[in-house]
Amino acid sequence: MLPVRDDNPQVDTPIATYVLIGLNVLAWFFLQGFGDEQTLRSSVQQFGLKPGELFSNEHYTGQWSELISSMFMHGSWMHIIGNMWFLWIFGDNIEDSMGSVRFVVFYLLSGLAAAAAQIVSDTSSMIPMVGASGAIGGVMGAYIVLYPKVKVHMLVFIMIIRVPAIAMLGYWMGVQLIGGVSSIGASGGGTAFWAHVGGFAAGAILVWFFKDEEMLLNHPYYGWKQRANPADIWQDPSNRQ
């Protein structure tokens, strides 16, 4: 299932979301060589997070900067396209709930929590972890808290269906949990399921501290109660306090 769009409009221009997408794309182009095999492999090794390297022999040997740089690296064209697509769909509404500066801090903290979860799952792993998925998982965790009833348009095979955000994102989280449990004890590369789980959980918690109640006061899709004719209310910026 692939989300196509949501029925959740926003008023303010999502500047931070655009910037984060831009930074990921720039890193892909200039640091990862447009996916060139040799450059891609080198960038993943240089900027990816390797848990086993952080505290090797009880002494720090890795680079703490990898905790941040790994969030902007990707492993393939499909990897970056998929991540940026999810950030594009869900990021603007979370930014709209807290403002651009707070959203950037929220995004990075979610990414750090995701990295921590993956490190804990296998502290000795030397496989580089890359991708914005953990931070974006935080965005989705916040979305399910703030806008559980918003309809998300999903592409399923050749059909478009509309489902509540809580169903779509809950399903996504369930898949990550199953994948994480099944990956326990496994060796080799693959999807960082525990990073996704950690990011999602962190986002669902952090949003309570980062959301701005005044910005959400007149949001017709906020929470479990939906106003009558929400589109009409939201189209008039004067209704937003």
N, C-alpha and C positions, 0 to 999 in steps of 0.2 A: 504494500500500500504506500502511495506517495501523496503527501499533502500538496494540493495545487494552490489553494488560497484559503483565507478565512473570511468570515463575515464581520470582522472586527476592525472598523475604521479607526483612524487616529487623526488628531488635530495638528500637533506639532511635527515639524520636519524631523525625522529620526536621524539627526546628524551623526551621533555616535555609532549607530548601526551601519550607516554608510561608511564611516571611517574604518570600523573594524573589518568590514568586508573588503574595503580597499587595501588595508594592510595585509590581509591574508592573500589577496590576489597579487600584490606587489612582491610579497615573499615568494610566492609560487613562481613568478616570472623571473625575478632577479637573483634569488638565492637558490631556487630549485630548477632553474633552467627550462621552464615550460614543460617539466616532466622528462627532460633528457635523462636517460637511464643512469649515466655515470654521475652527472651533477645531482640528480635526485638521491642516489645512494649516498653520496658524500654529504649532502645537506642533512639527511636524516641522521647520519652518524654524528655530525658536528653539532646540530641544534636539537636533536631529539633527546628526550629524557630517558636515562638508563638507571633504573632503581638500584641495581647492584653496584653501580659505580659511585653512588652518593656516599655510602658509608662503608666502603670496602675496607676490610681489616680494622673496623672500628674507627677509622679515620676518614675524614672527608677527602675525596679525590676528584669528585665531579664538579660541575659548575652549577651554582644555584641559579644562574641565568637561564639554564635549560628548563626550569620550571615555567618560565614565561615564553621563551623562544619556541618550545615544543608546541605551544598553543597555536602558533602561526605557521607550522609546517604540516605538510600533507604527503600522503604516500602515493597518490595517483590522481589522474584527472577526475575520476568518479568520486574520489574521496573529497576533494575540495569543492566540486560542484554540489555534491549532496549536502555538505556542511553549510556552504554559503546559502543554499536554497532554504534550508531550515531557519537559518539566522534571518534571512530576508522576510520570511513569512511571520515568524513569531517575535523577532527582536524589536520591531518598531513599537508594538503595543506595550512591551515591558518597559522600553525606554520612555514611552508616553506616561507611564505610571510613576516614574521617579525622577525624570529629567536626565539629560545627557551625561553629565559628570558622574552622578551617582550610578548610572547604568554601567559606565565603563568600570568603575570600582567593583560593582556587583558582578559583572562578567568575569573579571580577572580573579576575584575571590572564588567564584564557582569553579573556574578552571583550576585553581590551586587545590581546592577541595577534591576535585576529580583526580588530579595527579596524586594526591595523598592516598586516596582510596585504592588506586592502582598500585602504588608502591607497597602499601600494606598487604595487598593480595599476593605479592611475590617480591619480597625485598631483595632477592638475589638475582632477579632477572637482568640480563644484559641486553635484552632486545629493546631498541629505542622506541619510545612511545611518542607519537606525533599526532597532531590533529586538534581542531577546535571543538571536537565532539563533546568533551567534558564540559567546557564552558557553555556550549549551546544546550547541553543537557540541563544546566542551571537555568537557562532562559525558559526551557520547557517546563521545568519544575515550578517556576514562578507563574507561568501562564496557567497551569492547571489550578493553582491557588486563586489567582485573580479573576480568570475568565473561564470557569469550568463549563458553562453552558453555551459558549460561542460555537457556532457551527463551523466546522472545518471541511472543506471540499476535498475529498480523497479520490485519487485515481486507483481503481481496483480493476485490474485487467484492462478492459476497454470501456469501463463504466465510471462515471463520476457520481459519488454518493456524498451526502452531507451527514456528518456525525458530530455529536457534541465533543468539545475539546477534551473533556475528561475521559471519554471513551477512546479517542485516538491516542492521546498521550499516555493514558493508563495502559493501553495495549503495548505501546512502545516501551514503557518502563518494565512491563512484565516480560517482554522479550529479552531485555537487557539482564534482568535478574536470572532468567533461565539460562541465558548464555554465560553469565558469570559463574553460576553454580556448576555448570557443565565443564567450565574451563579450569576448575580447581585441580591442581596437580598436573595439568597438561603442560607440555613443553612446546617450544616453537612459537612463531609469530601468529598474529591473528587480530581479532577485534578486541580492544581494551574495554570489555564489558563493565568491569568494576569502576572504571573512570566515568562511564556514562551514568552508572547508578549513583556514584558519589556526587557527581555534578548535579544530577537531578534532585537528589535529597538536599544538597546544600542550597540550591536555588529556591526550593520550596520553603526552606527555613529562613534564608537570608532576606527573602522578599518582604517578610513581616517587618524587618528593620529598615529596609530601603524604600518601600513604597511611600508615596506622598498622598495622604488622605484627601488633601485639598484638590489635587490633580485628578483624583478618582471620584470626587464627590458627585459629579453629575454624569459620570460615565454610565451609559445605559446598559452596558454589558458586564459591569463589574459585579462579581459575586454570584449568588444563587438566585437573586431576585432580578428579573428583567422588566424594565419599564415598558409601558404601552407605547407603541410607535417609536422605538428607540432610534431609528434612522432619522426621523424628523427632529428629535431632540438633539442628536449629535451633529447634525448639519449646521446648526446655529452656534458659532463659537461663543456667543454671549452667554450661552448656558453653561459654559465651562468656567469654573471659578479657580 
